[in-house]
């Protein structure tokens, strides 16, 4: 018996692809044949999909006001629309789900024109530009941090939370470990594509200001760009600080579970994973985000006391050193932050989103979902 096909469309960054990957696992377990439509950047993140289920769709990001550049972008998006139409004629999907980023525009637009049911998932507290452009055309909008009953598309919004991958669910079972004066202190630093460069400069500078006794206790795992990796590693070696520095950690959920303290940006996936696992953090929102979505995301953790949110402009090496030293001196405070963070974690987000996907794929509506009707 041939399985029903569902296509997930996502931009090629971890922030978009991780929730898509989580939904793929759940829908596959429910018996669907799940495909991914994305851009060429996705190869490192697409482990949940077989090679022949990953389809690269031509796309481009709209930026600047140069008429020639805009025309080229629109032409590339149109070519992506043709790619998508050809793919959908072959796969005949029951549903197309978008997870944000400009590469989702061609597949979702094509699906709308072909009368294929559509759904978008918005990870952030502020809707991104691609999703804003699609919101009027889709049947439902699932929100990670979006509030139901608010905004222009209030009748379409369902707050499901952000899906987290199976490794995150597994990591969430690990209890937070208190550290003592004699224990090694596990510090995790990661920033995604929009934070690694800043942290590569700020964190080593802060660590260098710590007293030697504190440096000796530290075990640091830090994400750094390939071009920064050697420099950051050399600084820690010179200081005698135990550190692993890498451009990407494939086992990031496990590293979050092992951490006593986290320093990170506040992208939606990052905030959702920290909350699900329950770890104390300093969140530094990316200051150049177009919609200031990272600041809004961080407030979800800050509001319950699970994280400290600091603007990048206010975070000098001296202040960061004080924060780290204070964290190492106050294990009970960190434990309370960890417990608070976990209160806003949503480990059932994947199930809720999959339920919504099945309702929309069956030709039903958001109203049906809210009334508990299932296919």
N, C-alpha and C positions, 0 to 999 in steps of 0.2 A: 504494500500500500504506500503510495507516494505521500510524503509529508507536506504539510502546508509550509510555505516559505514566508519568512519575515526578513526584511532588509533593514539593517541598522546603518544610519549614515552619521559620520562623525568627522570633525576636523582632526588633523593628524598629530595632536598633542595628547599627553597623558590625561590632562584635565577633561578632555572630551571623550577619549577612548576608554578610560578606566570604567566609567559607569556603563558604557556600551558593552564592554567585556563582561561586566557583572550580569547585565540583563541577558547577554548571549548564553551564559552558563545556565541561567534559570529557564529560559525559553527552550533551550536544547533538552534540558531535563524533562520538560513538559511535552516533548515530542515534536517540536518544530525544527525545520531546517533553516538555520540562521546564517545570513550572509552579511558582510560588511562592505559598505561603499565609503571610500575615504580618499585621501590624497597620498602622494608618494612618501610623506614623512612617517607614515603609520607603521612601517615594517617592524620597528623595535617594540611596539606596544601591542601588536595584533596576535599575541600568542593563543588567544582563545578561539581563533578561527583557523580552519584548514587553509592551506595556500590557495586552493581553487575556490575558496569562499570569500576571498579578499579581492575586491574590485576597485582599481584605481580610476577615479573619475576626474576628468580635467576640471580645474577650478582656478580661481585667483582671488586675492583679497583686495577689496576696494580701499584704497588709501590715497590721500592727497586730492588735489583739485585740477591736476593737469588733464586737459581734455583728451589728449592722445592716450595717456595712461588709463583714463577711465574707459575710453573706447576699447582698448585692448582687454581690460578686465571684463567688460561686458561681453565681448566676443568669446573670451575663454569660458565664461559662465554659460553662454549659449551652447558652446561645443560640449560642455559638461552635461547640459540638459539633453543633448542628442545621445551622448554616451548612456545616460540614465534611462532614456526611453528604450534604447536597444536592449539594455540589461533587463528591464522590467518585462519587455515582450518575451524574453527568453525564460525568465524565472517565474513570472506570473505571481508576484507576492500578494499575500493577503493584507499586508500592512507594511508601511515604511515609517521608521522611527528616526527622528533627527535629534542629535545631541549637541548641536551648536558648532560654530565655526563656519566660515564661508564655504568650505567643501560640501556642506549640507544643503546649500541653496539649490544646485542643479537637481539632485535626487528628489528633494521634497517638492520642488516646483513641478518636475515631470510627473511625479505621483499624483499631485493635485489635478493636473491637466488630464491625466489618464483615469481619473475617478477611483484611484486606489486609496483606501483609508489611510490617514496620516495622523501622526502624533509627534510632538516635540517634547524633549525634556530639557528644562533650564536648570543648570546646577546652581547658579548664583542667586543672590538676593535681589540683584538688579538684572533684568533681562538683557542679554547680549544683542548686538545689532543684527546678526544673522537671524536669530530667533524672532526678533521684533519684526523683521521683514517677512517672516513666514507665519506669524501668529494668526493673521486674519484668514489664512488658507487652510489651516489644520483643524482636525476634529477635536483635539484635546491638547492641553498643555500641562505636563507634569512638572511640579516644582520641587527643587531641593530645598530652597529657602524662601521661595515665593509664598506669599500668604493668599489663602483662598478668599474670595469675595471682595477683592480689591483690584482696582485698575481697569483699563479698557476692556480686557479680555477675562473679566472676573468669572463669567459663566463657563469658561473653558478650563479654568485652573483647578487642578487637584494637587494638594501637597502630599507627595509620596516620600519626600526625603531623597537623598542621593544614594543610588545603589553603590554598595561596596563589594569588592571582589571576594571570592571565597578565602584567599589568604588573610584578608582583613578580618573576616568573621572568625577565622581560626585564631588570629592574634588577639582578638577581643576576649578570648577565654583566659588569657594569661593575666594574672593579677599584677598590680603595680608593686614593684619591689622597693622598699625603703632602703636608703643608703645610710651608712654611719660614717664617722670620721675616719675609720680604717678601711672602708670599702672603696673600690673604684667607682667613679661616678660616670655613668654613660650619658654622653651628650650627643644628640643627633641634630645635624644641621642640613636642611635641604630647602631648595628654593624653586625647583622646577625651571622651566625655560626662562622665567622672568625674575629670577632671584639669585641664581648661582654666582653671577659675577660680583654682585654687591657683597654677599656673604663671604666670598673668597678674600675680600679685602678687610671687611669689618671684624669677622670672628677671629682670625689669627692675631689681628692687632689687639683685640680685647684680651685674648688668652695670654699674650705677652706681658700684659699689665698685672696679671694675677701673681700672688706670692708663690714661691717655688713649691710650697707644701700642697697648694691647690693644683698646680700644674701636674704634680706627680700623681694625683688621684684621678685625673681625667682620662677617660677613654672616649675619643671623639670619632664619630662617623660623619663625614661631611661630603656633600655633593658639590662638585666643582666642574666648571667647563674644562674640556680637554686642554685648552690653552693655558688654564690656570692650575691644573692639577700638580704639575711639577713644583711650581712656586709655593703653593700651599703646603705640600708635603714637606718641602725643604724647611719651611718655617717651623713646623711642628717638630721635625727631627732636631733642629737646632735648639729648640726649647726643651727637648727631652720629653715631649708629650706623646703619649700613645695615640695614634690616629690612623684611620683608614680614609683615604680620599679617593673618590671615584666620580666619573661623570654621571653614572647612573647606577642605582642599586636595584637589582631585580627582586631582592628580598626585602624591600622597604617596609612592608607591614610587620615583618618579624623584627626588624630593627626598631620600629616604633614601639613594639611591645617590650623590647629590652631596655628602652631608654628611660632614664630618670627625669630627663628634661629635654625639650625640643625647641629649637629655634627654626622658624619657617616663615614662608610667605603665607597668605591666607586665601589661596584659590579654593574653590568649592570642594574639590576632591580632597585636598589637604585637610581642610577644616572638618569635613565629614569623617575622614579616616581617624584623625586625632580624637574626635568625639566618640566614635564607635569603639576604639581601643581604650580610650580613657587615659590620656597622658597630659601632664602639665606642659604649657608651652608659652613662649613669647612669639607673638605673631606680628610680622612687619609687612603690612599691606604694600603691594607694588604701587608706587606713587604715580605711575604714568598710565594706569588702567583707564581706558576711555570712559567707562561709566562708574568709576570708583567702586566697582563691585566687590573688590577684595576687602575694603573697609567694612562694607555692609555684612559680608560673610563673617568676618572676625567677631562682629558684635554678638553673634549667636553664642559663642563660647565665652566672651568677656562678660556678658550679661549674667551668667550663672556663676562666674568666678573660676571658670576652667582655664582661662588664658589671660595673659596681659597683652594688650595691644599697644604698640608704639609706632609712631610715624617714623619713617626712615630719616627724615630731616632732624629728628630729635634724638636719634640713637648714635651717640658718639662712642668710640671704643672705650672710653672711661665709664660711660653709663652702662654699656653692655658688660664690661668686666664686673661692675658692681652687681648687676642682675645675676650673673653666673655665680659669683661668690656667695651672694645671699641665698641662692637656690641650693648651693652645696651645704650651706649652714643650717637650712631649715627643712629637713625631710618631712616633718609632719605637715607643714604648709603645702608642700608639693603633693603629698598624699591627698589632702583635701581638694586641691585643684584637680587632681586626677579623677576623684570621685565626682566632682562637679561636672567635669567635661563629659563624663559618661552618661550623665542624665539627659543630655541632648543628642546622644548618639542614636541612630535609627538603623538597627540591624535588620529590620524587616522591610527596608525601603525597596530592595530588589523584588521581593514578593509582591508588594503593593503595585510597583510599576508593571510587573508582568501581568498582574490581574487586570490593570487598566488596558494594557496592550491587547489582551485577549478580548476584552469587551469591544474595543474600537475595531479590531480585526474582524469581529463578527458583525460589523455594520451597526452596532449600537452606539449610544451617545454617552456623554459625561453624566447626563441626568440618570441614565440607566445604571451607570457605575455607582453613583451616589445613593441610589435606591437599592443597591445590593443585587441587582440583576446580573447574572453571569451567563455566558453563552452555553 
